[in-house]
Structure formats: structure tokens, C-alpha cells
Amino acid sequence: MPPSYRRPPRVAVGCALAALAVLSAGPAWADPAPSFAELLSRLDQTPATLEAEALTQAAEARVRQARVRPNPTLGLEVDSLFGTGPYSGTGNAEAALSISQDLELWGRRAARVDAARAEAGTAARQRDLAAVDAAGRLALIYAEAEAAERRAELAEESLTLTVADARAALALVEQGREPLLRGIQSESEAAAARAARDEA
């Protein structure tokens, strides 16, 4: 009888190909973060500052609108149109055409312009406040990132020193100069340092 040839299952072949693809692919590195000064120069592109700028422009447009005289109003009123009986049709209809103009007496326009200017000034201050607030949040986030990076560096240095100390302690335990407990303590300290490094 010829020896039986067994085909590998498709799932195993697929897993092997996937593992080979993962191992052959290089590491994916993220782009470095832009500098604080570069991000600070882009603050005018954040949604909060764009919204504040749009509100400021709208308030300035209201100031320009407040300076203009109001438009006259044209009105048309028709009564008794399409009635019943003797009032049917359009022959008995009464129409009234009116034109009215709002007169701004006793400083009404100046008060309206002053109120619009005050709103525009408030909107401009809110725009400036939004930019300062965004810059403050950016500075805080950058400071936190720099502190985290420094903590990671310190944790790496601490791990290096702890591993060196653990090796020395294990060498002394093997030679019989230190008790076994000292070796176990040094290994647990090294494990704690690795966990702190990973956390940082």
C-alpha cells in the first residue's frame, strides 16, 4: 500500500501565511509630534477659535446693519372680496394701500448702534478668550506629555539599575554569600521595575 499523504488543513495554512506576513512586515512608526510653537501657530484653525471668529464677524455685521435706516413698509389690505349675495365678486371690494416709515427719533439709532457695538466688543473678547483658552489647554497637554516622557526615561533607567542589582544579588546567592531570600527579593524588585517601565 502506498503511504497516505495527508493534506494540511486550510486553516493551518492560512494561519501560517498570516504569521509569515506579520513577521516579515516592518514596525509601523508614528510620525513625530509637531513642536509646541508649530501647534500654537495653528490655533486659529481649531473649531473653538473658528466659531469665535464667525461670531465676531456676525456681530460686526450687526453693527453695520444697525447704522442703516430701516426700510419703509408697504401694506395692502383688501376687504369684502369674494363675498356672498350682494357682495359677491370683486365690485364691492375695498382696498387700502399704505406706506409707513419708522422714524428714529430721540437717539434710537445711536442707541441701537451702541448696543450692536457693545455686542461686537463682547464677541471680540470671547474670541480672544477662546484663543487663550485653547493655548492654555495645549500648553497643559504638552507639559503632561513631556512629564510622561521623562517618567518613562526615569523608569527605564530605574529598570536598568534594578536588573543590574538583581544580577549581582543572584551571583552572590549562587556563591553562597547572600541568603536565597535576597535573590527572590531582587527578582521581585526587577519585576516591579519592569511593570513601572511598561506603565510609564
Secondary structure as UniProt FT lines:
FT   HELIX           10..24
FT   HELIX           36..41
FT   HELIX           43..45
FT   HELIX           47..67
FT   STRAND          73..79
FT   HELIX           85..87
FT   TURN            91..92
FT   STRAND          94..100
FT   TURN            106..107
FT   HELIX           108..175
FT   HELIX           180..199
//
